[in-house]
């Protein structure tokens, strides 16, 4: 996938049925006995997503309640909210949109049906690459079967060394899909940087045997919250640096916003951790591009590479600046025409 100016690949994480909004958020509007989430749709109009049915009846359970807004929008098939949630990520720089419906149902057949519907729906909204994401390989298969390859390539999130996940390599080859791989091992989550690297080397071996092109491989060393373990952030960063040395051409990313889970001022922590990840060797990010704009990270990456000599004679930095100037001229011309 070619990104203008050799920039970062941005994977939008926001269309996941696990995504929730605190009931105390300014986005939540309570009026006339209803609870709604307010937003501005793609045409600039103020809209409301009615989430009243998700709210506990017991007032004592409401104070810390988190509203599953993505899952609710899907259940209602509210196309205005769904379109906004997907397209807004693209407008803020996402090249890949991650889709996950695991929380929609505990029943496998229902999850498959939801994934089929969502993939087809999303393809009618965006031209971005869609990552079919599930803990169940058969749900991923259902999403891939529903995907219209004439509109672009899919991605799969993700293969690892856990029993049963290896079939995703064959699926990727069959469907010409980009393949994510994470550092989970046969015995569960990695405990340190060394286990992360070892597990990802195992995934690389699987992809070698499966004939997956290097440019189609996205490795995720796994980000855990630093609030749960003070060394978790460094474990990830050390693994990124080692993987980058071993495989200079592979893509490396992570669920970077996981690092700040449970802590205040998450935006600041997320930005700092992404910056450290870029310095360690990440060329791809799985983030909320609205909370943490991708341009900020691209600005940082190109400047950092120029300043540290990774970008010899600042060739890529200069190319990136020319790209920004051209984009600004286009925007100004469009504004003048509209005016």
N, C-alpha and C positions, 0 to 999 in steps of 0.2 A: 504494500500500500504506500503510495507516494504522497507525502505531506508537503505542502509548499514550503520551500526553504529548509528542508530536512528537519522540520520541527517535531515536537513530541506528538505521539499518537495518544489521543484522549479517548478513554472509554467511559462513557456516562453511566453512572451507577444508580441513577434515580428511579428507573422503572423496575422496581422489585417489590413484590407483594409484602415484603417485610418492612418496607419504608413506612414510618409513622411520624406524626406531628403531635407535639405535646398539646394537651387541651388548653394550656395556658399561653400558647403561642399567639402573637398578634394576628396571625392569619385566621385564627378561629373566631367566628362570629356567632354569638348566641342571641337570638331574638325570636319573639313570637313562639316560644317553646321549642324552637329548632336549634340544632347545632350545625353550622356550616363552615366550610373552608372557603375563604374569599381569594380570588385570583383574577388576573387580567388576561383574557384570552388572546389568541394570536391576532385578532382584529382590533385589539385595544379596548375591548368592552369589559366592564366589571361583571364577574360571574360568581356563582356560588355552587359548591358541591355539598349537597345535603348529606351529612354523615350521622344524623340523629340516631339511626338504627344501630350504630356501633357503640353508642354511649351507654355505660352501665346505669341501670335504674337506681341502684343504691348510691345516694349522694356521697357516702363515705369512700366509695371507690372511684369517684370522679377526679379528685384533686390531682392525682399523679397519673391520670390515664393518658395513654398515647394512642392517637387515632390512626388506624391502618388505612390511610387515604388512597393509596394505589389499589389495594385489594378492593376497597369499596367502590372506587370508580369503575373497576373492571366488572364487579358484580352488577352494578347499575348499567354497565355499558354506556357510560357517559362520554360520548365521543369528543365533546368540547374539552373536558378535563384531560382525557387520555391524549388527545392531539397536543394540547398545551404541554403536558408533562414530557412527552417525547420530543416535540419540535423545539421546546425551550432549551433542551440540552444541546441539540444540534446548533441552535443559534449562538450558544455560548461556547462553541468550539469542539463539541464531541464528534468524533469520527466513527465511533462504534457505540451502539446503544445496547446495553445489557438488559435482557428480558428474563425475569424469573417469576414463576407462579406457584412455587412450592407451598406457600402459605395459603393458597386458595382452597385447598382441600386435603384431607388426610387419605383420600381414596385415589389410588394410582390412575384409574381410568378417567376420573374427573380432572385430575391434573393434566393428563395428556390432552383432553378436550380443551381445557383452558389454554394450553400452550399452542395448540393448533390455531385457535381463534386469535390469540394475541399476535402470533407471527404474521398471520394474514392481515390483521388489522394494522399492525405497525408498518408493514410494507406498503400499505395504502397511504401512510402518513409521511414517511421519510425515505430518502434514498441512502441513508447511512447504513453501514454494515450492522446487521443484527446479530448479537451474541445470544445463542440459545443456552440458557443457564439452568441447571437443575441438579439436585443430589441424586436423581434417578436417571440412569442412562436411557431408559425407554421413553421417558418424557422428552429427553433431548432428541431421540430418534423421531418422535411424533412431530416435534417442532421443525426438524430438518425436512421431513416429508411434506409438511405444509408450506415450506419456504419455496418461493418462485425464483429459481436460479437465473431466469432471464432478466431479473431486476438487479442482480448483483450476487455477491458471494456471502454465505453465512459465516459465522464464527461459532465455536463450541467452547463452553466454559463449564467444566474443564477436566482434562485427564489427570490422573495421579496414580500412585502405586497401590491404592486400596483395591481390594478384590472386586472385580466386576467393572472397574472403570476403563480398563485397557481397550475395551471394544470401541471406545470413542476414537481411537486412532484410525481404525478401519472406517468408521463413519466419516471422519474428516476426509480421508482419501476418496471415498465413494462420492461425497458431496462437494469436493473441491473447497473444503472449508478451512478457514483460519483456525488454528488449534491452540487454546490456552492450556497450560499445564501448571499445577500447583504442587507445593512441596509436602503434601500429606503423604505419609508412608504406609506400609502394610500394617504397622502397629499403631497408627494414629498420627496425631500432630507432631511436628518436629520440636525438639527441646532446645536446640541451639543452632548456630550458624552452620556448623559442620553437618548436622543432620539435614538441614535444608538443602545444602549443596549436594550431598549424597543422593537424596531423593530426586532432585531435579536432574542430576546426571542419569539416574535410572529412567526418568521420563524422556530425556534426550535419546537414550538408547532405543526406547520403544518407538520414538518418532523416526529415528534412523531406519529401523527395520520396516516401518510403515511407509517410508518414502515421502515423508512430509518435508516440503521445502523449508530451508532455514528461515526465509523471510516470512513464512506463515506460522512460525513458532513464537508464542508469547509465554514467558516463564514468570511465575508468581511465587516468590520465596515465602509468602504469607506474612502479613502484618498482624500482630496481636496488640491489644491495648496496653500501653505502658502503665496505666493505672492498676493493672493486674500483675505486672511484673516489670521491675525497673530496667531489666536487661533486654526486654523484648524488642525495643526499637533498635538497639545496637546489633542484636542477632540478625535482624532483617538487613540492616545496612552492610554488615560484614559479608552476608551471603550474596548480596547484590554485587559487591566489589569482586568477590571470588568468581562468581558466575561470569561476570563481564570479562575477566582475564581469560577464562577458559573458552568462552564462546563470544568472540568479538562481534559477530554478526547477528546474534539472536536478539529478539526483543525481550526486555525485562520490565515488568510492571508490578503492581501490588494494589490491594485495597487500602490505599494510603489513609483514608479517613478513619479506618478502624483504630489507628494508633491513639486517637484522642477520646475514644468512647468513655463516657462517664466523667469526663473532666470539663471544667468551665473554659470559655474562650476557645472553643474547638477550632475556629477558623485560623487563629494564630498558630496553634499547634500543628494543624494540617499543613499550612503553608511552609512552616519551618521544616517539617519532616519531609515534605516533597522536595524542598530545596536540597536537603541532605541526601535524599534518594537519587536525585539527578547527579549530584557530585559523585555519588558512589557508582553510578553507571546506568540508572534507569533511563530508558528512552520512551517509555510509555507510562501513562498514569490512569488509574481507575479512581475517579473522583466525582464529586458533585461540581460540575463546571460552573454552576450558578453561584455557589458559595465561594468557590476558589477559582476565579477566572483563568482559563487556559493561557491567555495572552501574558499574564503575569509570570507564569512558569516558563513560557517560551522566552520572554525577555530575559529572565534569569539564566536559563540554560545557554543561550547564545552568548550572553555577556560573560558568564563564568568560563565557558570553553575558550573564548578569546583571551581572557585574562590568565588562564592557566596553561595556555599553549596547546590544548587539545585541538583547537581550531587554528592551524598555522597561518600566520599573517592575517588573521581575522577574516578569512575568505567567506565562511558561512555567515558570520556576523554581518558583514557588509551586504551579502545577498538577502539576508533576513530584513535588514533595514530598508533596502530597496523595495522589498515586497510590502512592508508596512506603508511606505510612502505611496506606492501604487494603489493600495487598498484605500488609503485616505483620500486620494484624488478621485477614485470611483465613488466613494461615499459623498464627497462634496459635490460632484457632478450630478449625482442622483438627487441630492437635496435641492440643488439649484433648479433642476428640471421640474421637481415637484412644486417648488415655490413659484 
